[in-house]
Amino acid sequence: MSAGRAPRVLVLGTLLGQPMGGVRRHNAELLPRAAEILEARGGSLAVMEGREPVAFPLPARIQRIPTDAAAHPVLARFATEGRAARQVLASPPGAPFDLVHTAHLPAPRLAAAPFTITVHDLRHLEASGLRRSAAGALLLRALRRAARTITVSETVRSAILERFRIGAERVVVVPNAADHLAVRPRALSAGAPILCVGHLEPRKNLEVLLRALAIDPGLPPLELAGAGKGSEEERLRALARELGVDGRVRFLGALADAELPDLYARAACVALPSRIEGFGIPAIEAQRARVPLAIARTPALLEVAGPGAPSFAPEDPAECARAIRAALATTDAAIERGVENAARYSWDASALALVDAWTASAALRSRSR
């Protein structure tokens, strides 16, 4: 890589065929912006696709490289993704790549180029037994080999530095944002719902919202917007029936981007009860859309939402109900403070930070030659 030129970056996109969520949003917003910046600085961006192609549009300036890498199961991905990446690096169409970027474990061993890794959260380290040990070992190896580790929040960065012995200068925060969301005028009607946006999965802790409804019959109905993972939707539906609140809960399933602005506009409030988060994009989406917000006292949600949002212990449905009540009574001044907080985050600024991290990482290899 010549001095002053941005790197030619290969992104491993084997998992970018997944449904909308924080990881997909992160890539859908950042990759096109990063490609534009790289091109202006003399670099380029390519995405190595797996058997499932990237599930969101990519501009023509991003080269798409199809491969047979499998997204699932993990062992198949480890075997096929590493092999495919090595083949791409050995015989690329055009110029060779200066840097490889990935955002998932296990990270393949690629001697041909330095790599960076984005860590979105540390959910796998909260598992028990062998799974936790294996996840910790895989992450430690990746962190030690990576030229830079990129996190989406200071919460994740601090946790990595606390748990693993790597230099602080090698861990960079590139936050998510919410300025992708078109803001609609508020359109509340009788029975406006509590809204929760995100995948239906155990770490999202949606059970506490159902129990809050059962404790407080006067709360508005609840809408859960997100794709179910595994059997979690069936479990939640059964629990809603058991608690007698099934008539007050709607499962909306996965929604298209175009549906989100209206969804926020008609919500009485947004409630986010996650036990584990790396960032929490819906928190600042809600603030940007001027929707009252109640959050679990999860470190990343507290960081991202800023001070002032009503909060609750993730395992306490009574406190959750009270926090939702407090959110419903949010003042106009507090809403405006939330708008100002959400404006701290920008996809354009994050794309610049990402390209700067890539450039610094690729330069390490150039200086060592």
C-alpha positions as CSV (number, residue, x, y, z in Angstrom):
1,M,0.0,0.0,0.0
2,S,1.5,3.3,-1.1
3,A,1.8,6.1,1.4
4,G,-1.2,8.4,1.5
5,R,-3.5,5.9,-0.4
6,A,-6.5,4.4,1.4
7,P,-6.5,0.6,1.5
8,R,-8.2,-1.9,-0.7
9,V,-10.6,-3.6,1.7
10,L,-12.2,-7.0,1.5
11,V,-15.2,-7.4,3.8
12,L,-16.3,-10.9,4.7
13,G,-20.0,-10.8,4.1
14,T,-21.0,-14.4,4.7
15,L,-23.5,-13.4,7.4
16,L,-24.9,-10.3,5.6
17,G,-27.9,-12.2,4.3
18,Q,-29.5,-12.2,7.7
19,P,-32.8,-10.4,8.6
20,M,-32.8,-6.7,9.6
21,G,-31.2,-6.1,13.0
22,G,-28.4,-4.1,14.4
23,V,-25.6,-5.9,12.6
24,R,-27.3,-5.7,9.2
25,R,-28.2,-2.0,9.8
26,H,-24.6,-1.2,10.7
27,N,-23.4,-2.7,7.5
28,A,-26.1,-1.4,5.2
29,E,-25.4,2.1,6.4
30,L,-21.7,2.1,6.7
31,L,-20.4,0.0,3.7
32,P,-21.8,2.3,1.0
33,R,-20.5,5.4,2.8
34,A,-17.1,3.8,3.5
35,A,-16.8,2.7,-0.1
36,E,-17.3,6.3,-1.3
37,I,-14.6,7.6,1.1
38,L,-12.2,4.9,0.2
39,E,-12.6,5.5,-3.5
40,A,-12.1,9.3,-3.1
41,R,-8.8,8.5,-1.2
42,G,-7.6,6.0,-3.8
43,G,-8.8,2.8,-2.2
44,S,-11.7,0.4,-2.8
45,L,-14.1,-1.9,-1.1
46,A,-15.3,-5.4,-2.0
47,V,-17.7,-7.7,-0.2
48,M,-17.1,-11.5,-0.3
49,E,-20.6,-13.0,-0.4
50,G,-21.5,-16.5,0.8
51,R,-24.2,-18.9,-0.5
52,E,-26.7,-16.4,0.8
53,P,-26.1,-13.1,-1.0
54,V,-26.0,-9.8,0.8
55,A,-29.6,-8.9,1.8
56,F,-29.4,-5.1,1.2
57,P,-28.5,-3.0,-1.8
58,L,-24.9,-2.2,-2.5
59,P,-23.7,0.6,-4.8
60,A,-21.9,-0.3,-8.0
61,R,-18.6,1.0,-6.6
62,I,-18.6,-2.0,-4.2
63,Q,-17.4,-5.2,-5.9
64,R,-19.4,-8.3,-5.0
65,I,-17.4,-11.5,-5.0
66,P,-19.7,-14.6,-4.9
67,T,-18.4,-17.7,-3.1
68,D,-19.8,-21.0,-1.7
69,A,-19.1,-20.0,2.0
70,A,-21.8,-21.3,4.3
71,A,-23.4,-19.0,6.8
72,H,-24.6,-21.8,9.1
73,P,-23.8,-23.9,11.1
74,V,-20.7,-22.3,12.7
75,L,-18.4,-25.1,12.0
76,A,-19.3,-25.1,8.3
77,R,-18.8,-21.4,8.1
78,F,-15.4,-21.7,9.8
79,A,-14.3,-24.3,7.2
80,T,-15.8,-22.7,4.0
81,E,-15.4,-19.0,4.7
82,G,-11.7,-19.3,5.5
83,R,-11.1,-21.4,2.4
84,A,-13.1,-19.0,0.2
85,A,-11.3,-15.9,1.6
86,R,-7.9,-17.4,1.0
87,Q,-8.9,-18.2,-2.6
88,V,-10.1,-14.6,-3.1
89,L,-6.9,-13.2,-1.6
90,A,-4.7,-15.5,-3.7
91,S,-6.3,-14.6,-7.1
92,P,-8.3,-11.4,-6.9
93,P,-9.8,-9.9,-10.0
94,G,-7.7,-6.8,-10.2
95,A,-5.4,-5.4,-7.5
96,P,-4.7,-7.4,-4.4
97,F,-6.4,-6.4,-1.1
98,D,-4.5,-4.5,1.7
99,L,-6.9,-5.4,4.5
100,V,-9.7,-7.9,5.4
101,H,-12.5,-6.9,7.6
102,T,-14.9,-9.3,9.4
103,A,-17.6,-8.9,12.0
104,H,-18.1,-12.4,13.3
105,L,-16.4,-15.3,15.0
106,P,-14.6,-17.5,14.4
107,A,-12.3,-15.2,12.4
108,P,-10.4,-17.2,9.7
109,R,-6.6,-17.2,9.6
110,L,-5.5,-15.2,6.6
111,A,-1.8,-14.6,6.3
112,A,-2.0,-12.7,3.1
113,A,-3.4,-9.5,4.6
114,P,-3.9,-7.9,8.0
115,F,-7.5,-7.9,9.3
116,T,-9.8,-5.9,11.5
117,I,-12.9,-7.2,13.4
118,T,-16.0,-5.5,14.6
119,V,-17.4,-6.7,17.9
120,H,-21.0,-5.7,18.2
121,D,-21.6,-7.2,21.7
122,L,-20.3,-9.8,24.1
123,R,-23.4,-11.9,24.3
124,H,-21.6,-15.2,23.8
125,L,-19.5,-14.5,26.9
126,E,-22.7,-14.5,29.0
127,A,-23.3,-18.1,28.2
128,S,-22.5,-20.9,30.6
129,G,-20.0,-23.8,30.6
130,L,-18.1,-24.9,27.6
131,R,-19.9,-22.5,25.2
132,R,-18.7,-19.5,27.2
133,S,-15.1,-20.9,27.4
134,A,-15.0,-21.6,23.7
135,A,-16.4,-18.1,22.8
136,G,-13.9,-16.4,25.1
137,A,-11.0,-18.4,23.5
138,L,-12.1,-17.6,20.0
139,L,-12.6,-13.9,20.8
140,L,-9.2,-13.7,22.5
141,R,-7.4,-15.2,19.5
142,A,-9.2,-12.8,17.1
143,L,-8.4,-9.8,19.3
144,R,-4.7,-10.6,19.5
145,R,-4.4,-11.2,15.8
146,A,-6.5,-8.2,14.7
147,A,-4.7,-5.0,13.7
148,R,-7.7,-3.1,15.1
149,T,-10.8,-4.2,16.9
150,I,-13.8,-2.0,16.3
151,T,-16.7,-1.7,18.7
152,V,-20.1,0.0,18.4
153,S,-20.1,1.5,21.9
154,E,-17.8,2.6,24.7
155,T,-19.5,-0.1,26.8
156,V,-18.3,-2.9,24.6
157,R,-14.8,-1.3,24.2
158,S,-14.4,-1.0,28.0
159,A,-15.6,-4.6,28.5
160,I,-13.0,-5.9,26.0
161,L,-10.2,-3.9,27.6
162,E,-11.2,-5.1,31.1
163,R,-11.4,-8.8,30.1
164,F,-8.6,-9.1,27.6
165,R,-5.0,-7.9,27.7
166,I,-4.7,-5.9,24.5
167,G,-3.5,-2.4,24.0
168,A,-6.2,0.3,24.3
169,E,-5.0,2.0,21.2
170,R,-6.0,-1.1,19.2
171,V,-9.7,-0.9,20.1
172,V,-11.7,1.9,18.3
173,V,-15.3,2.9,18.8
174,V,-17.3,3.3,15.6
175,P,-20.9,3.9,16.8
176,N,-24.2,3.1,15.2
177,A,-26.6,6.0,14.4
178,A,-30.2,6.6,13.6
179,D,-30.1,9.3,10.9
180,H,-31.3,6.6,8.4
181,L,-34.8,7.0,9.9
182,A,-37.2,9.3,8.2
183,V,-39.1,11.2,10.9
184,R,-42.9,11.4,10.5
185,P,-45.2,13.7,12.5
186,R,-46.5,12.1,15.6
187,A,-49.9,10.5,14.9
188,L,-51.2,9.2,18.2
189,S,-54.7,7.7,18.4
190,A,-56.8,6.0,21.1
191,G,-55.0,2.8,22.1
192,A,-51.6,3.9,20.8
193,P,-49.2,1.0,21.6
194,I,-46.1,0.4,23.5
195,L,-43.5,-0.5,20.8
196,C,-40.5,-2.7,21.0
197,V,-38.3,-3.1,18.0
198,G,-35.8,-5.9,17.6
199,H,-35.4,-9.6,17.0
200,L,-37.4,-11.9,19.2
201,E,-34.7,-13.7,21.1
202,P,-34.0,-14.5,24.7
203,R,-31.4,-11.8,25.3
204,K,-34.0,-9.2,24.3
205,N,-35.8,-10.2,27.5
206,L,-39.3,-9.5,26.0
207,E,-40.9,-11.7,28.7
208,V,-40.6,-8.8,31.2
209,L,-42.8,-6.6,29.0
210,L,-45.5,-9.3,29.0
211,R,-45.3,-9.6,32.8
212,A,-45.5,-5.8,33.1
213,L,-48.8,-5.8,31.1
214,A,-50.1,-8.5,33.5
215,I,-49.2,-6.4,36.5
216,D,-50.6,-3.2,35.2
217,P,-53.9,-3.8,33.2
218,G,-54.0,0.0,32.4
219,L,-50.9,0.0,30.3
220,P,-51.4,0.4,26.5
221,P,-51.2,-2.7,24.3
222,L,-47.8,-3.9,23.2
223,E,-46.4,-4.4,19.7
224,L,-43.4,-6.5,19.1
225,A,-41.7,-5.6,15.8
226,G,-39.0,-8.1,14.7
227,A,-38.2,-11.5,13.3
228,G,-38.4,-14.4,15.7
229,K,-35.3,-16.4,16.3
230,G,-35.6,-20.1,17.1
231,S,-38.7,-20.9,19.1
232,E,-38.8,-17.6,21.0
233,E,-42.0,-16.2,19.4
234,E,-43.9,-19.4,20.2
235,R,-42.6,-19.3,23.8
236,L,-43.7,-15.6,24.1
237,R,-47.1,-16.3,22.6
238,A,-47.7,-19.2,25.1
239,L,-46.6,-17.0,28.0
240,A,-48.9,-14.2,26.9
241,R,-51.8,-16.7,26.9
242,E,-50.8,-18.0,30.3
243,L,-50.7,-14.4,31.7
244,G,-54.0,-13.5,30.1
245,V,-52.5,-10.7,28.1
246,D,-52.5,-12.3,24.6
247,G,-55.3,-9.9,23.5
248,R,-53.1,-7.0,24.3
249,V,-50.0,-8.2,22.4
250,R,-49.4,-8.0,18.6
251,F,-46.5,-9.8,16.9
252,L,-45.7,-7.8,13.8
253,G,-42.9,-9.9,12.5
254,A,-40.0,-8.6,10.5
255,L,-40.7,-5.2,8.9
256,A,-39.4,-3.4,5.9
257,D,-37.4,-0.2,6.5
258,A,-40.2,1.8,4.9
259,E,-42.6,0.7,7.6
260,L,-40.5,1.9,10.6
261,P,-41.2,5.7,10.4
262,D,-45.0,5.2,10.6
263,L,-44.5,2.6,13.3
264,Y,-42.7,5.0,15.5
265,A,-45.0,7.9,14.7
266,R,-48.1,6.1,16.1
267,A,-46.4,4.6,19.2
268,A,-47.3,5.9,22.6
269,C,-43.7,5.0,23.8
270,V,-40.9,2.6,23.0
271,A,-39.8,0.1,25.7
272,L,-36.4,-1.8,25.4
273,P,-35.9,-4.5,28.0
274,S,-32.7,-6.2,26.8
275,R,-30.4,-7.9,29.2
276,I,-27.5,-7.7,26.8
277,E,-26.9,-5.0,24.1
278,G,-23.9,-3.7,22.3
279,F,-25.5,-0.5,21.3
280,G,-29.3,-0.4,20.9
281,I,-30.2,1.4,17.7
282,P,-34.0,1.5,18.5
283,A,-33.2,3.7,21.5
284,I,-31.9,6.6,19.4
285,E,-34.4,5.9,16.6
286,A,-37.1,6.5,19.2
287,Q,-35.5,9.7,20.4
288,R,-35.0,10.9,16.8
289,A,-38.7,10.2,16.1
290,R,-39.7,12.1,19.3
291,V,-41.2,9.0,20.9
292,P,-41.0,8.6,24.8
293,L,-38.5,5.9,25.8
294,A,-38.2,3.4,28.6
295,I,-35.1,1.2,28.8
296,A,-33.6,-1.6,30.9
297,R,-30.6,-0.6,33.0
298,T,-28.3,-2.4,30.6
299,P,-24.9,-0.6,30.3
300,A,-25.0,0.0,26.5
301,L,-28.6,1.2,26.6
302,L,-27.8,3.7,29.4
303,E,-24.8,4.9,27.4
304,V,-26.6,5.3,24.1
305,A,-29.9,6.8,25.4
306,G,-28.1,9.3,27.7
307,P,-29.4,10.5,31.0
308,G,-33.0,11.0,31.6
309,A,-34.8,8.1,30.0
310,P,-36.9,6.2,32.6
311,S,-35.2,2.9,33.3
312,F,-35.8,-0.4,35.1
313,A,-34.0,-3.5,36.3
314,P,-34.2,-6.0,33.5
315,E,-35.7,-8.7,35.6
316,D,-38.3,-6.6,37.5
317,P,-41.7,-6.4,35.7
318,A,-43.2,-4.1,38.3
319,E,-40.4,-1.6,37.9
320,C,-40.7,-2.0,34.1
321,A,-44.4,-1.1,34.3
322,R,-43.5,2.0,36.4
323,A,-40.8,3.0,33.9
324,I,-43.3,2.7,31.0
325,R,-45.8,4.9,33.0
326,A,-43.0,7.4,33.5
327,A,-42.2,7.3,29.8
328,L,-45.8,8.0,28.9
329,A,-45.6,11.1,31.0
330,T,-42.4,12.4,29.4
331,T,-42.4,16.2,29.0
332,D,-41.8,18.1,25.8
333,A,-38.5,19.3,27.2
334,A,-37.3,15.8,27.9
335,I,-38.3,14.7,24.3
336,E,-36.2,17.5,22.9
337,R,-33.2,16.5,25.0
338,G,-33.6,13.0,23.5
339,V,-33.6,14.5,20.0
340,E,-30.4,16.3,20.8
341,N,-28.9,13.1,22.2
342,A,-29.7,11.1,19.1
343,A,-28.1,13.8,16.9
344,R,-24.8,13.0,18.5
345,Y,-24.7,10.0,16.3
346,S,-24.2,10.1,12.5
347,W,-23.6,7.4,10.0
348,D,-21.4,9.8,7.9
349,A,-19.1,10.4,10.9
350,S,-19.0,6.7,11.8
351,A,-18.0,5.9,8.2
352,L,-15.1,8.3,8.4
353,A,-14.0,6.8,11.7
354,L,-14.2,3.3,10.1
355,V,-12.1,4.2,7.1
356,D,-9.6,5.9,9.3
357,A,-9.3,2.7,11.4
358,W,-8.9,0.6,8.3
359,T,-6.3,3.0,6.9
360,A,-4.2,2.9,10.1
361,S,-4.5,-0.9,10.3
362,A,-3.3,-1.4,6.7
363,A,-0.5,1.0,7.3
364,L,0.9,-1.3,10.0
365,R,1.6,-4.0,7.5
366,S,3.1,-1.5,5.0
367,R,5.5,-0.2,7.7
368,S,6.5,-3.7,8.7
369,R,7.6,-4.7,5.1
